[in-house]
Amino acid sequence: MRQMTIVPDGWPRILAECRPGYFVYEDDLFLMSEYGGESYCSSGERCCLQKQVQVQPVIVKWIEVDSEQS
């Protein structure tokens, strides 16, 4: 059985330096758009984070887990 996990991608950085993709801020998952640098929170709303806040870029990884542990 496969399980989706979210893992850090490099070191934390300020939002203004974040590349397009997923990042975490205060235990919430966000998406940085490749169009104009806008970001969106997990509810789909556009977020208004300050460009100087520290965020953690993340990526999705699939791992194999024993189906008996699930």
C-alpha positions as semicolon CSV with decimal commas, in nm:
position;residue;x (nm);y (nm);z (nm)
1;M;0,000;0,000;0,000
2;R;0,125;0,350;-0,079
3;Q;0,092;0,651;0,148
4;M;0,140;1,014;0,051
5;T;0,372;1,217;0,273
6;I;0,488;1,577;0,268
7;V;0,858;1,629;0,334
8;P;1,083;1,937;0,354
9;D;1,246;2,047;0,030
10;G;1,566;2,226;0,123
11;W;1,597;2,482;0,399
12;P;1,335;2,729;0,530
13;R;1,336;3,063;0,350
14;I;1,138;3,383;0,338
15;L;0,822;3,379;0,130
16;A;0,959;3,636;-0,116
17;E;1,233;3,383;-0,212
18;C;1,001;3,082;-0,234
19;R;0,974;2,909;-0,571
20;P;0,635;2,805;-0,714
21;G;0,501;2,493;-0,543
22;Y;0,395;2,383;-0,198
23;F;0,516;2,526;0,132
24;V;0,421;2,505;0,500
25;Y;0,362;2,797;0,733
26;E;0,244;2,745;1,094
27;D;0,121;2,387;1,033
28;D;-0,084;2,476;0,724
29;L;-0,013;2,379;0,364
30;F;0,004;2,655;0,101
31;L;0,059;2,670;-0,273
32;M;0,275;2,937;-0,438
33;S;0,145;3,007;-0,788
34;E;0,382;3,037;-1,080
35;Y;0,169;3,329;-1,203
36;G;0,257;3,652;-1,025
37;G;0,383;3,493;-0,703
38;E;0,040;3,467;-0,541
39;S;-0,008;3,205;-0,272
40;Y;-0,314;3,011;-0,159
41;C;-0,394;2,833;0,168
42;S;-0,529;2,479;0,201
43;S;-0,890;2,605;0,188
44;G;-0,822;2,752;-0,158
45;E;-0,839;3,115;-0,050
46;R;-0,570;3,360;-0,155
47;C;-0,346;3,421;0,144
48;C;-0,207;3,754;0,252
49;L;0,115;3,648;0,421
50;Q;0,387;3,908;0,457
51;K;0,668;3,851;0,205
52;Q;0,923;3,838;0,491
53;V;0,770;3,546;0,687
54;Q;0,976;3,228;0,714
55;V;0,822;2,930;0,528
56;Q;0,931;2,572;0,460
57;P;0,913;2,454;0,098
58;V;0,787;2,094;0,076
59;I;0,738;1,818;-0,179
60;V;0,510;1,517;-0,196
61;K;0,665;1,172;-0,166
62;W;0,498;0,834;-0,185
63;I;0,616;0,565;0,054
64;E;0,532;0,197;0,069
65;V;0,371;0,098;0,399
66;D;0,272;-0,237;0,537
67;S;-0,106;-0,268;0,494
68;E;-0,129;-0,427;0,842
69;Q;-0,004;-0,102;1,002
70;S;-0,276;0,113;0,842
